[in-house]
Amino acid sequence: MSQGRRRSPLPRNWPRIRRQTLKRDAWQCQLREPGCTGVAEEVDHIDGHDDHQLANLQSACSTCHARKTGREARATQPNRQRPASSHPGLLHP
């Protein structure tokens, strides 16, 4: 079980919490993003990655978990749009 780029460590009892969450959700993905496999093999934090209470956890397939994590990461990135520039062939007074 990989923790990936997690900023804070998971608690020592994470394997038990993970099993409880998956069992509670009947090993079914709760996210249902496009491309969902339906079968949960991962556990996602609903809100706040430091709150490991069962009420803040949901079962997810790897596809949905990756989509949600990517969306959350993009939401925290600054807007990186390049400022509009004039055409290099235009003359400026």
C-alpha positions in Angstrom: 0.0 0.0 0.0 1.6 3.2 -1.2 1.1 6.6 0.4 2.2 8.4 -2.7 2.8 12.1 -2.2 0.9 12.3 1.1 2.1 15.3 3.1 1.1 13.9 6.5 1.6 10.3 7.5 -1.3 7.9 7.9 -2.0 6.7 11.5 -0.5 3.4 12.6 -3.9 1.8 12.6 -4.6 2.8 9.0 -4.9 -0.8 7.7 -7.7 -1.4 10.2 -9.4 1.9 9.3 -9.1 1.1 5.6 -10.6 -2.4 6.0 -13.5 -0.9 8.1 -14.2 1.7 5.4 -14.1 -0.8 2.5 -16.3 -3.3 4.4 -18.8 -0.5 5.4 -19.1 0.5 1.7 -19.3 -3.2 0.6 -16.2 -2.7 -1.5 -18.1 -0.4 -3.9 -16.8 2.8 -5.2 -18.7 5.8 -3.7 -17.3 8.4 -6.1 -18.7 7.1 -9.5 -16.6 9.3 -11.7 -16.6 8.7 -15.5 -14.7 5.4 -16.1 -15.5 4.1 -12.7 -14.8 0.3 -12.3 -17.3 0.1 -9.4 -14.9 -2.1 -7.3 -13.2 -0.1 -4.5 -9.7 -1.0 -3.6 -8.7 2.4 -2.1 -10.0 4.8 0.6 -10.4 8.5 0.0 -10.6 11.3 2.5 -13.7 13.3 1.8 -12.6 16.5 3.4 -9.3 17.2 5.0 -6.5 14.7 4.7 -5.7 14.7 8.4 -9.1 13.6 9.6 -9.1 9.7 9.6 -12.5 9.2 11.1 -14.8 6.8 9.3 -17.3 9.6 8.6 -14.6 11.4 6.6 -13.6 8.4 4.5 -15.1 6.7 1.5 -14.2 3.7 -0.7 -13.0 4.4 -4.2 -11.8 2.6 -7.2 -8.3 3.6 -8.4 -9.7 5.4 -11.4 -12.1 7.6 -9.5 -9.6 8.2 -6.7 -6.9 9.4 -9.2 -9.5 11.7 -10.9 -10.6 13.3 -7.6 -7.0 13.7 -6.4 -6.0 15.4 -9.7 -9.0 17.7 -9.5 -8.2 18.7 -6.0 -4.5 19.3 -6.8 -5.4 21.5 -9.8 -7.8 23.5 -7.7 -4.9 24.5 -5.4 -2.6 25.5 -8.2 -2.4 29.2 -9.2 -3.8 30.2 -12.5 -0.9 29.7 -14.9 -2.4 31.3 -18.0 0.1 33.3 -20.1 -0.8 37.0 -20.4 -2.2 38.0 -23.8 0.5 39.4 -26.1 0.2 41.3 -29.3 1.2 39.8 -32.6 4.9 40.3 -33.2 4.3 41.7 -36.7 2.0 44.5 -35.5 3.5 48.0 -35.3 3.1 49.9 -32.0 3.1 53.7 -31.9 
